[in-house]
Amino acid sequence: MQSWFLIIAESSPSAAWRIGLAILLIALALAALWLAYRAGTFFKQAEKLVADLDEEVMPVIDKAETTIDEVNEELDKVNDITENVAHMTERIDAATRAIEQALSKPAKKAASFTSGVSQTVSSFFGRTPADEADTSGDAPGAEPDVAADDKPSWFADSPASEEPAAQAPPKDESTP
């Protein structure tokens, strides 16, 4: 080993620099080769990871896609059911309104008719609303309670007003 140092020591300064430079370049080349080897192993591992992910994840993605398609089909069915229920509700509402209109007018007329008959029978037998008030236990001279449904028969035919018409005060039987 002493011979190596003697060669370096005896040679000119430019030769020593050249030998040092050569050793440095060889070390850098070895470091570059080692880095290239490590990069190659890294890329092989990354490639294997991507292949494994492809192998593992793609079936899961396919299953998820199938599930989403099935859910969308079911939601379409639910949407159809909802639309059908909405149409049925509209039909039921229209039928209910038609029945209500068909039954409410005759019922009002029947109520008016029975009220008129009741008043006619009362007046025929000589009873007046004032007499009825006296027998009901109210104070003398008090106005009898007239229910909203006790309308004369002619009143139900006039759709202009929902308010009961003002009735003439009962005749006083004491005046000739």
Backbone as JSON Lines, residues from 0, in Angstrom:
{"i":0,"aa":"M","n":[0.79,-1.16,0.0],"ca":[0.0,0.0,0.0],"c":[0.87,1.26,0.0]}
{"i":1,"aa":"Q","n":[2.0,1.12,0.48],"ca":[2.89,2.27,0.49],"c":[3.24,2.7,-0.93]}
{"i":2,"aa":"S","n":[3.23,1.79,-1.82],"ca":[3.58,2.14,-3.18],"c":[2.54,3.07,-3.8]}
{"i":3,"aa":"W","n":[1.32,2.91,-3.44],"ca":[0.25,3.74,-3.96],"c":[0.41,5.17,-3.52]}
{"i":4,"aa":"F","n":[0.72,5.34,-2.23],"ca":[0.92,6.69,-1.73],"c":[2.16,7.33,-2.34]}
{"i":5,"aa":"L","n":[3.16,6.5,-2.61],"ca":[4.38,7.05,-3.2],"c":[4.12,7.54,-4.61]}
{"i":6,"aa":"I","n":[3.26,6.82,-5.32],"ca":[2.97,7.23,-6.69],"c":[2.24,8.56,-6.66]}
{"i":7,"aa":"I","n":[1.34,8.71,-5.75],"ca":[0.57,9.94,-5.68],"c":[1.48,11.07,-5.22]}
{"i":8,"aa":"A","n":[2.32,10.77,-4.28],"ca":[3.18,11.81,-3.73],"c":[4.22,12.24,-4.73]}
{"i":9,"aa":"E","n":[4.78,11.34,-5.53],"ca":[5.83,11.67,-6.45],"c":[5.32,12.3,-7.72]}
{"i":10,"aa":"S","n":[4.08,12.09,-8.03],"ca":[3.57,12.6,-9.29],"c":[3.26,14.08,-9.17]}
{"i":11,"aa":"S","n":[2.97,14.64,-10.28],"ca":[2.68,16.07,-10.31],"c":[1.29,16.34,-9.73]}
{"i":12,"aa":"P","n":[1.03,17.58,-9.36],"ca":[-0.26,17.89,-8.76],"c":[-1.42,17.62,-9.73]}
{"i":13,"aa":"S","n":[-1.25,17.74,-10.99],"ca":[-2.35,17.52,-11.92],"c":[-2.71,16.04,-11.99]}
{"i":14,"aa":"A","n":[-1.73,15.15,-11.82],"ca":[-2.02,13.71,-11.84],"c":[-2.82,13.31,-10.6]}
{"i":15,"aa":"A","n":[-2.54,13.91,-9.44],"ca":[-3.27,13.61,-8.22],"c":[-4.74,14.03,-8.35]}
{"i":16,"aa":"W","n":[-4.91,15.15,-8.97],"ca":[-6.28,15.61,-9.19],"c":[-7.02,14.69,-10.14]}
{"i":17,"aa":"R","n":[-6.33,14.18,-11.09],"ca":[-6.98,13.29,-12.05],"c":[-7.38,11.97,-11.4]}
{"i":18,"aa":"I","n":[-6.53,11.45,-10.56],"ca":[-6.85,10.2,-9.87],"c":[-8.01,10.43,-8.9]}
{"i":19,"aa":"G","n":[-8.03,11.5,-8.15],"ca":[-9.11,11.83,-7.23],"c":[-10.42,12.02,-7.97]}
{"i":20,"aa":"L","n":[-10.3,12.66,-9.12],"ca":[-11.49,12.89,-9.93],"c":[-12.04,11.57,-10.46]}
{"i":21,"aa":"A","n":[-11.18,10.68,-10.86],"ca":[-11.6,9.36,-11.37],"c":[-12.29,8.57,-10.26]}
{"i":22,"aa":"I","n":[-11.73,8.6,-9.06],"ca":[-12.34,7.89,-7.94],"c":[-13.73,8.5,-7.63]}
{"i":23,"aa":"L","n":[-13.81,9.8,-7.66],"ca":[-15.08,10.47,-7.43],"c":[-16.11,10.1,-8.49]}
{"i":24,"aa":"L","n":[-15.71,10.07,-9.75],"ca":[-16.63,9.73,-10.82],"c":[-17.11,8.28,-10.7]}
{"i":25,"aa":"I","n":[-16.19,7.38,-10.29],"ca":[-16.58,5.98,-10.1],"c":[-17.59,5.89,-8.96]}
{"i":26,"aa":"A","n":[-17.38,6.63,-7.87],"ca":[-18.32,6.61,-6.74],"c":[-19.68,7.16,-7.17]}
{"i":27,"aa":"L","n":[-19.69,8.22,-7.95],"ca":[-20.95,8.78,-8.43],"c":[-21.68,7.81,-9.36]}
{"i":28,"aa":"A","n":[-20.92,7.11,-10.2],"ca":[-21.52,6.14,-11.11],"c":[-22.14,5.0,-10.32]}
{"i":29,"aa":"L","n":[-21.43,4.53,-9.27],"ca":[-21.98,3.46,-8.43],"c":[-23.25,3.94,-7.7]}
{"i":30,"aa":"A","n":[-23.25,5.18,-7.22],"ca":[-24.43,5.74,-6.55],"c":[-25.59,5.86,-7.52]}
{"i":31,"aa":"A","n":[-25.33,6.26,-8.75],"ca":[-26.38,6.38,-9.76],"c":[-26.95,5.01,-10.1]}
{"i":32,"aa":"L","n":[-26.07,4.01,-10.2],"ca":[-26.55,2.64,-10.47],"c":[-27.42,2.15,-9.3]}
{"i":33,"aa":"W","n":[-26.98,2.42,-8.08],"ca":[-27.76,1.99,-6.92],"c":[-29.13,2.69,-6.91]}
{"i":34,"aa":"L","n":[-29.18,4.0,-7.21],"ca":[-30.44,4.74,-7.28],"c":[-31.34,4.19,-8.39]}
{"i":35,"aa":"A","n":[-30.74,3.85,-9.52],"ca":[-31.53,3.29,-10.63],"c":[-32.13,1.94,-10.22]}
{"i":36,"aa":"Y","n":[-31.34,1.14,-9.51],"ca":[-31.84,-0.15,-9.03],"c":[-33.01,0.06,-8.06]}
{"i":37,"aa":"R","n":[-32.86,0.99,-7.12],"ca":[-33.92,1.26,-6.15],"c":[-35.18,1.82,-6.85]}
{"i":38,"aa":"A","n":[-35.0,2.68,-7.83],"ca":[-36.15,3.22,-8.58],"c":[-36.84,2.1,-9.33]}
{"i":39,"aa":"G","n":[-36.07,1.18,-9.89],"ca":[-36.67,0.04,-10.59],"c":[-37.49,-0.83,-9.67]}
{"i":40,"aa":"T","n":[-36.97,-1.12,-8.46],"ca":[-37.74,-1.93,-7.51],"c":[-38.99,-1.18,-7.05]}
{"i":41,"aa":"F","n":[-38.86,0.15,-6.88],"ca":[-40.03,0.94,-6.5],"c":[-41.1,0.86,-7.58]}
{"i":42,"aa":"F","n":[-40.73,1.03,-8.83],"ca":[-41.7,0.99,-9.92],"c":[-42.3,-0.4,-10.09]}
{"i":43,"aa":"K","n":[-41.51,-1.45,-9.82],"ca":[-42.07,-2.81,-9.87],"c":[-43.12,-2.99,-8.78]}
{"i":44,"aa":"Q","n":[-42.84,-2.48,-7.58],"ca":[-43.81,-2.59,-6.49],"c":[-45.06,-1.76,-6.79]}
{"i":45,"aa":"A","n":[-44.87,-0.57,-7.37],"ca":[-46.02,0.27,-7.73],"c":[-46.85,-0.42,-8.8]}
{"i":46,"aa":"E","n":[-46.2,-1.03,-9.77],"ca":[-46.93,-1.75,-10.82],"c":[-47.72,-2.92,-10.23]}
{"i":47,"aa":"K","n":[-47.11,-3.64,-9.29],"ca":[-47.79,-4.76,-8.64],"c":[-48.98,-4.23,-7.83]}
{"i":48,"aa":"L","n":[-48.82,-3.11,-7.15],"ca":[-49.89,-2.52,-6.37],"c":[-51.06,-2.13,-7.27]}
{"i":49,"aa":"V","n":[-50.77,-1.52,-8.4],"ca":[-51.82,-1.11,-9.33],"c":[-52.54,-2.35,-9.87]}
{"i":50,"aa":"A","n":[-51.79,-3.39,-10.19],"ca":[-52.41,-4.63,-10.68],"c":[-53.31,-5.24,-9.61]}
{"i":51,"aa":"D","n":[-52.83,-5.26,-8.36],"ca":[-53.65,-5.8,-7.27],"c":[-54.91,-4.96,-7.06]}
{"i":52,"aa":"L","n":[-54.75,-3.63,-7.11],"ca":[-55.92,-2.76,-6.97],"c":[-56.91,-3.0,-8.1]}
{"i":53,"aa":"D","n":[-56.39,-3.14,-9.28],"ca":[-57.25,-3.41,-10.43],"c":[-58.0,-4.72,-10.24]}
{"i":54,"aa":"E","n":[-57.29,-5.7,-9.73],"ca":[-57.87,-7.02,-9.5],"c":[-58.89,-6.99,-8.36]}
{"i":55,"aa":"E","n":[-58.64,-6.19,-7.33],"ca":[-59.51,-6.15,-6.16],"c":[-60.65,-5.13,-6.3]}
{"i":56,"aa":"V","n":[-60.35,-3.98,-6.86],"ca":[-61.31,-2.88,-6.86],"c":[-62.31,-2.98,-8.01]}
{"i":57,"aa":"M","n":[-61.91,-3.45,-9.15],"ca":[-62.81,-3.48,-10.29],"c":[-64.06,-4.33,-10.04]}
{"i":58,"aa":"P","n":[-63.96,-5.51,-9.4],"ca":[-65.2,-6.22,-9.09],"c":[-66.11,-5.45,-8.13]}
{"i":59,"aa":"V","n":[-65.52,-4.73,-7.19],"ca":[-66.32,-3.94,-6.26],"c":[-67.02,-2.8,-7.01]}
{"i":60,"aa":"I","n":[-66.31,-2.17,-7.92],"ca":[-66.9,-1.09,-8.71],"c":[-68.01,-1.65,-9.59]}
{"i":61,"aa":"D","n":[-67.81,-2.81,-10.19],"ca":[-68.84,-3.44,-11.01],"c":[-70.08,-3.76,-10.18]}
{"i":62,"aa":"K","n":[-69.87,-4.29,-8.95],"ca":[-71.01,-4.58,-8.07],"c":[-71.74,-3.3,-7.68]}
{"i":63,"aa":"A","n":[-70.99,-2.25,-7.4],"ca":[-71.61,-0.98,-7.04],"c":[-72.42,-0.43,-8.21]}
{"i":64,"aa":"E","n":[-71.9,-0.55,-9.39],"ca":[-72.62,-0.08,-10.58],"c":[-73.92,-0.87,-10.76]}
{"i":65,"aa":"T","n":[-73.85,-2.18,-10.57],"ca":[-75.05,-3.01,-10.68],"c":[-76.07,-2.63,-9.61]}
{"i":66,"aa":"T","n":[-75.6,-2.42,-8.39],"ca":[-76.49,-2.03,-7.3],"c":[-77.15,-0.69,-7.58]}
{"i":67,"aa":"I","n":[-76.4,0.25,-8.07],"ca":[-76.95,1.57,-8.39],"c":[-77.99,1.46,-9.5]}
{"i":68,"aa":"D","n":[-77.73,0.62,-10.5],"ca":[-78.72,0.42,-11.57],"c":[-80.01,-0.18,-11.01]}
{"i":69,"aa":"E","n":[-79.89,-1.16,-10.11],"ca":[-81.07,-1.77,-9.51],"c":[-81.84,-0.78,-8.65]}
{"i":70,"aa":"V","n":[-81.12,0.04,-7.9],"ca":[-81.77,1.07,-7.07],"c":[-82.5,2.06,-7.96]}
{"i":71,"aa":"N","n":[-81.9,2.45,-9.07],"ca":[-82.56,3.37,-9.99],"c":[-83.83,2.76,-10.56]}
{"i":72,"aa":"E","n":[-83.81,1.46,-10.88],"ca":[-85.01,0.79,-11.37],"c":[-86.11,0.82,-10.31]}
{"i":73,"aa":"E","n":[-85.74,0.54,-9.05],"ca":[-86.73,0.57,-7.97],"c":[-87.28,1.97,-7.76]}
{"i":74,"aa":"L","n":[-86.41,2.97,-7.86],"ca":[-86.88,4.35,-7.71],"c":[-87.83,4.73,-8.84]}
{"i":75,"aa":"D","n":[-87.58,4.22,-10.04],"ca":[-88.52,4.45,-11.14],"c":[-89.87,3.83,-10.83]}
{"i":76,"aa":"K","n":[-89.87,2.62,-10.25],"ca":[-91.12,1.97,-9.87],"c":[-91.85,2.79,-8.81]}
{"i":77,"aa":"V","n":[-91.11,3.28,-7.81],"ca":[-91.71,4.1,-6.76],"c":[-92.28,5.39,-7.35]}
{"i":78,"aa":"N","n":[-91.57,5.96,-8.31],"ca":[-92.05,7.17,-8.98],"c":[-93.36,6.88,-9.72]}
{"i":79,"aa":"D","n":[-93.44,5.73,-10.41],"ca":[-94.67,5.36,-11.09],"c":[-95.81,5.19,-10.09]}
{"i":80,"aa":"I","n":[-95.54,4.53,-8.98],"ca":[-96.56,4.33,-7.94],"c":[-97.04,5.67,-7.4]}
{"i":81,"aa":"T","n":[-96.1,6.58,-7.15],"ca":[-96.45,7.9,-6.63],"c":[-97.33,8.65,-7.63]}
{"i":82,"aa":"E","n":[-96.99,8.57,-8.91],"ca":[-97.81,9.23,-9.93],"c":[-99.21,8.63,-9.97]}
{"i":83,"aa":"N","n":[-99.29,7.3,-9.87],"ca":[-100.6,6.65,-9.89],"c":[-101.44,7.07,-8.68]}
{"i":84,"aa":"V","n":[-100.81,7.15,-7.52],"ca":[-101.53,7.58,-6.32],"c":[-102.0,9.02,-6.48]}
{"i":85,"aa":"A","n":[-101.17,9.87,-7.06],"ca":[-101.57,11.26,-7.27],"c":[-102.78,11.34,-8.21]}
{"i":86,"aa":"H","n":[-102.76,10.55,-9.3],"ca":[-103.9,10.54,-10.22],"c":[-105.16,10.01,-9.53]}
{"i":87,"aa":"M","n":[-105.01,8.95,-8.74],"ca":[-106.16,8.39,-8.04],"c":[-106.71,9.4,-7.03]}
{"i":88,"aa":"T","n":[-105.82,10.12,-6.36],"ca":[-106.25,11.13,-5.4],"c":[-107.04,12.23,-6.1]}
{"i":89,"aa":"E","n":[-106.57,12.64,-7.26],"ca":[-107.29,13.67,-8.02],"c":[-108.67,13.16,-8.43]}
{"i":90,"aa":"R","n":[-108.74,11.9,-8.87],"ca":[-110.03,11.34,-9.28],"c":[-110.98,11.23,-8.08]}
{"i":91,"aa":"I","n":[-110.47,10.79,-6.95],"ca":[-111.3,10.69,-5.75],"c":[-111.79,12.06,-5.32]}
{"i":92,"aa":"D","n":[-110.91,13.06,-5.4],"ca":[-111.29,14.43,-5.04],"c":[-112.39,14.92,-5.97]}
{"i":93,"aa":"A","n":[-112.25,14.67,-7.27],"ca":[-113.27,15.11,-8.21],"c":[-114.59,14.39,-7.95]}
{"i":94,"aa":"A","n":[-114.52,13.09,-7.68],"ca":[-115.75,12.33,-7.4],"c":[-116.41,12.84,-6.11]}
{"i":95,"aa":"T","n":[-115.6,13.12,-5.1],"ca":[-116.14,13.62,-3.83],"c":[-116.83,14.97,-4.03]}
{"i":96,"aa":"R","n":[-116.21,15.83,-4.81],"ca":[-116.82,17.13,-5.07],"c":[-118.13,16.98,-5.83]}
{"i":97,"aa":"A","n":[-118.14,16.08,-6.81],"ca":[-119.36,15.87,-7.58],"c":[-120.48,15.33,-6.69]}
{"i":98,"aa":"I","n":[-120.16,14.38,-5.82],"ca":[-121.16,13.83,-4.91],"c":[-121.64,14.89,-3.94]}
{"i":99,"aa":"E","n":[-120.7,15.69,-3.44],"ca":[-121.08,16.75,-2.5],"c":[-122.03,17.74,-3.16]}
{"i":100,"aa":"Q","n":[-121.72,18.13,-4.39],"ca":[-122.59,19.08,-5.09],"c":[-123.94,18.45,-5.42]}
{"i":101,"aa":"A","n":[-123.9,17.15,-5.76],"ca":[-125.16,16.49,-6.1],"c":[-126.06,16.32,-4.89]}
{"i":102,"aa":"L","n":[-125.48,16.14,-3.72],"ca":[-126.29,15.89,-2.51],"c":[-126.59,17.15,-1.71]}
{"i":103,"aa":"S","n":[-125.74,18.17,-1.79],"ca":[-125.93,19.33,-0.92],"c":[-127.14,20.16,-1.33]}
{"i":104,"aa":"K","n":[-127.36,20.37,-2.61],"ca":[-128.51,21.19,-3.03],"c":[-129.83,20.52,-2.68]}
{"i":105,"aa":"P","n":[-130.0,19.22,-2.99],"ca":[-131.28,18.6,-2.57],"c":[-131.44,18.59,-1.06]}
{"i":106,"aa":"A","n":[-130.36,18.42,-0.31],"ca":[-130.46,18.42,1.15],"c":[-130.89,19.79,1.66]}
{"i":107,"aa":"K","n":[-130.33,20.83,1.07],"ca":[-130.73,22.18,1.47],"c":[-132.2,22.43,1.14]}
{"i":108,"aa":"K","n":[-132.61,21.96,-0.05],"ca":[-134.01,22.16,-0.44],"c":[-134.93,21.36,0.46]}
{"i":109,"aa":"A","n":[-134.51,20.14,0.82],"ca":[-135.34,19.33,1.72],"c":[-135.45,19.99,3.09]}
{"i":110,"aa":"A","n":[-134.34,20.54,3.59],"ca":[-134.37,21.22,4.88],"c":[-135.28,22.44,4.81]}
{"i":111,"aa":"S","n":[-135.19,23.16,3.72],"ca":[-136.05,24.34,3.55],"c":[-137.51,23.92,3.48]}
{"i":112,"aa":"F","n":[-137.76,22.84,2.74],"ca":[-139.13,22.36,2.61],"c":[-139.7,21.94,3.96]}
{"i":113,"aa":"T","n":[-138.92,21.18,4.75],"ca":[-139.41,20.74,6.06],"c":[-139.61,21.93,6.98]}
{"i":114,"aa":"S","n":[-138.77,22.93,6.88],"ca":[-138.96,24.14,7.7],"c":[-140.24,24.85,7.31]}
{"i":115,"aa":"G","n":[-140.45,24.93,5.99],"ca":[-141.69,25.57,5.53],"c":[-142.92,24.81,5.96]}
{"i":116,"aa":"V","n":[-142.84,23.47,5.87],"ca":[-143.97,22.65,6.3],"c":[-144.2,22.84,7.79]}
{"i":117,"aa":"S","n":[-143.11,22.88,8.56],"ca":[-143.23,23.06,10.01],"c":[-143.89,24.39,10.34]}
{"i":118,"aa":"Q","n":[-143.48,25.43,9.66],"ca":[-144.07,26.74,9.91],"c":[-145.53,26.77,9.48]}
{"i":119,"aa":"T","n":[-145.81,26.1,8.37],"ca":[-147.19,26.07,7.89],"c":[-148.08,25.33,8.86]}
{"i":120,"aa":"V","n":[-147.62,24.19,9.33],"ca":[-148.4,23.41,10.29],"c":[-148.59,24.2,11.58]}
{"i":121,"aa":"S","n":[-147.55,24.88,12.03],"ca":[-147.65,25.68,13.25],"c":[-148.67,26.8,13.08]}
{"i":122,"aa":"S","n":[-148.64,27.46,11.93],"ca":[-149.58,28.56,11.73],"c":[-150.99,28.03,11.52]}
{"i":123,"aa":"F","n":[-151.1,26.82,10.95],"ca":[-152.42,26.23,10.73],"c":[-153.09,25.9,12.06]}
{"i":124,"aa":"F","n":[-152.3,25.42,13.01],"ca":[-152.86,25.08,14.31],"c":[-152.88,26.27,15.25]}
{"i":125,"aa":"G","n":[-152.53,27.43,14.79],"ca":[-152.65,28.64,15.58],"c":[-151.45,28.94,16.45]}
{"i":126,"aa":"R","n":[-150.4,28.29,16.27],"ca":[-149.21,28.56,17.09],"c":[-148.31,29.49,16.3]}
{"i":127,"aa":"T","n":[-147.81,30.49,16.96],"ca":[-146.9,31.44,16.32],"c":[-145.54,31.3,16.97]}
{"i":128,"aa":"P","n":[-144.54,31.84,16.34],"ca":[-143.22,31.79,16.96],"c":[-143.2,32.42,18.34]}
{"i":129,"aa":"A","n":[-144.05,33.43,18.58],"ca":[-144.09,34.06,19.91],"c":[-144.64,33.07,20.92]}
{"i":130,"aa":"D","n":[-145.64,32.28,20.52],"ca":[-146.19,31.27,21.41],"c":[-145.14,30.22,21.73]}
{"i":131,"aa":"E","n":[-144.38,29.83,20.76],"ca":[-143.34,28.83,20.98],"c":[-142.29,29.36,21.95]}
{"i":132,"aa":"A","n":[-142.0,30.66,21.86],"ca":[-141.02,31.25,22.76],"c":[-141.54,31.24,24.19]}
{"i":133,"aa":"D","n":[-142.85,31.46,24.38],"ca":[-143.42,31.46,25.71],"c":[-143.39,30.07,26.32]}
{"i":134,"aa":"T","n":[-143.6,29.06,25.52],"ca":[-143.62,27.71,26.05],"c":[-142.22,27.14,26.26]}
{"i":135,"aa":"S","n":[-141.24,27.76,25.67],"ca":[-139.88,27.22,25.8],"c":[-139.22,27.69,27.09]}
{"i":136,"aa":"G","n":[-139.82,28.58,27.82],"ca":[-139.28,29.0,29.1],"c":[-138.46,30.27,29.0]}
{"i":137,"aa":"D","n":[-138.47,30.93,27.87],"ca":[-137.74,32.19,27.73],"c":[-138.53,33.31,28.37]}
{"i":138,"aa":"A","n":[-137.87,34.41,28.52],"ca":[-138.54,35.57,29.09],"c":[-139.59,36.06,28.13]}
{"i":139,"aa":"P","n":[-140.67,36.64,28.66],"ca":[-141.72,37.14,27.76],"c":[-141.16,38.26,26.89]}
{"i":140,"aa":"G","n":[-141.56,38.22,25.63],"ca":[-141.11,39.25,24.7],"c":[-139.75,38.99,24.11]}
{"i":141,"aa":"A","n":[-139.09,37.9,24.5],"ca":[-137.77,37.6,23.95],"c":[-137.93,37.03,22.55]}
{"i":142,"aa":"E","n":[-136.95,37.31,21.72],"ca":[-136.96,36.81,20.35],"c":[-136.64,35.32,20.37]}
{"i":143,"aa":"P","n":[-137.34,34.52,19.6],"ca":[-137.02,33.09,19.54],"c":[-135.7,32.88,18.78]}
{"i":144,"aa":"D","n":[-134.99,31.84,19.16],"ca":[-133.75,31.51,18.45],"c":[-134.11,30.86,17.13]}
{"i":145,"aa":"V","n":[-133.57,31.42,16.07],"ca":[-133.83,30.87,14.74],"c":[-132.54,30.23,14.29]}
{"i":146,"aa":"A","n":[-132.56,28.96,14.04],"ca":[-131.35,28.24,13.6],"c":[-131.05,28.65,12.16]}
{"i":147,"aa":"A","n":[-129.8,28.49,11.79],"ca":[-129.37,28.87,10.45],"c":[-130.02,27.99,9.39]}
{"i":148,"aa":"D","n":[-130.42,26.76,9.75],"ca":[-131.02,25.86,8.77],"c":[-132.53,26.09,8.62]}
{"i":149,"aa":"D","n":[-133.14,26.86,9.52],"ca":[-134.58,27.13,9.44],"c":[-134.82,28.29,8.49]}
{"i":150,"aa":"K","n":[-134.66,28.01,7.22],"ca":[-134.87,29.03,6.19],"c":[-136.14,28.69,5.42]}
{"i":151,"aa":"P","n":[-136.83,29.68,4.96],"ca":[-138.02,29.39,4.14],"c":[-137.6,28.7,2.84]}
{"i":152,"aa":"S","n":[-138.54,28.0,2.25],"ca":[-138.22,27.21,1.06],"c":[-137.81,28.1,-0.11]}
{"i":153,"aa":"W","n":[-138.35,29.28,-0.21],"ca":[-137.98,30.16,-1.32],"c":[-136.56,30.69,-1.16]}
{"i":154,"aa":"F","n":[-136.02,30.67,0.08],"ca":[-134.68,31.2,0.32],"c":[-133.61,30.3,-0.27]}
{"i":155,"aa":"A","n":[-133.77,29.01,-0.27],"ca":[-132.76,28.07,-0.76],"c":[-132.59,28.21,-2.27]}
{"i":156,"aa":"D","n":[-133.61,28.7,-2.97],"ca":[-133.52,28.83,-4.42],"c":[-132.71,30.05,-4.82]}
{"i":157,"aa":"S","n":[-132.49,31.01,-3.94],"ca":[-131.75,32.21,-4.31],"c":[-130.31,32.06,-3.86]}
{"i":158,"aa":"P","n":[-129.4,31.85,-4.81],"ca":[-127.99,31.66,-4.45],"c":[-127.27,32.97,-4.19]}
{"i":159,"aa":"A","n":[-127.93,34.11,-4.25],"ca":[-127.26,35.39,-4.13],"c":[-126.7,35.62,-2.74]}
{"i":160,"aa":"S","n":[-127.34,35.09,-1.72],"ca":[-126.9,35.39,-0.37],"c":[-126.96,34.14,0.49]}
{"i":161,"aa":"E","n":[-126.02,34.01,1.38],"ca":[-126.02,32.92,2.33],"c":[-126.62,33.36,3.67]}
{"i":162,"aa":"E","n":[-126.87,34.65,3.83],"ca":[-127.43,35.19,5.06],"c":[-128.95,34.97,5.06]}
{"i":163,"aa":"P","n":[-129.54,34.66,6.2],"ca":[-131.01,34.5,6.23],"c":[-131.69,35.84,6.0]}
{"i":164,"aa":"A","n":[-132.79,35.77,5.29],"ca":[-133.55,37.0,4.99],"c":[-134.23,37.48,6.26]}
{"i":165,"aa":"A","n":[-134.4,38.8,6.34],"ca":[-135.08,39.36,7.51],"c":[-136.56,39.0,7.42]}
{"i":166,"aa":"Q","n":[-137.08,38.46,8.51],"ca":[-138.5,38.06,8.51],"c":[-139.32,39.16,9.15]}
{"i":167,"aa":"A","n":[-140.54,39.22,8.7],"ca":[-141.45,40.23,9.24],"c":[-141.78,39.83,10.68]}
{"i":168,"aa":"P","n":[-141.96,40.78,11.56],"ca":[-142.3,40.42,12.94],"c":[-143.65,39.73,12.96]}
{"i":169,"aa":"P","n":[-143.86,38.85,13.92],"ca":[-145.14,38.12,13.98],"c":[-146.3,39.09,14.21]}
{"i":170,"aa":"K","n":[-147.4,38.71,13.63],"ca":[-148.6,39.58,13.77],"c":[-149.11,39.53,15.2]}
{"i":171,"aa":"D","n":[-149.51,40.66,15.65],"ca":[-150.1,40.74,16.97],"c":[-151.58,40.4,16.82]}
{"i":172,"aa":"E","n":[-152.01,39.36,17.48],"ca":[-153.38,38.89,17.31],"c":[-154.4,39.78,18.04]}
{"i":173,"aa":"S","n":[-153.93,40.66,18.88],"ca":[-154.86,41.53,19.61],"c":[-155.39,42.66,18.74]}
{"i":174,"aa":"T","n":[-154.7,43.03,17.67],"ca":[-155.18,44.12,16.81],"c":[-156.09,43.54,15.74]}
{"i":175,"aa":"P","n":[-157.16,44.24,15.41],"ca":[-158.11,43.73,14.42],"c":[-157.62,43.86,13.03]}
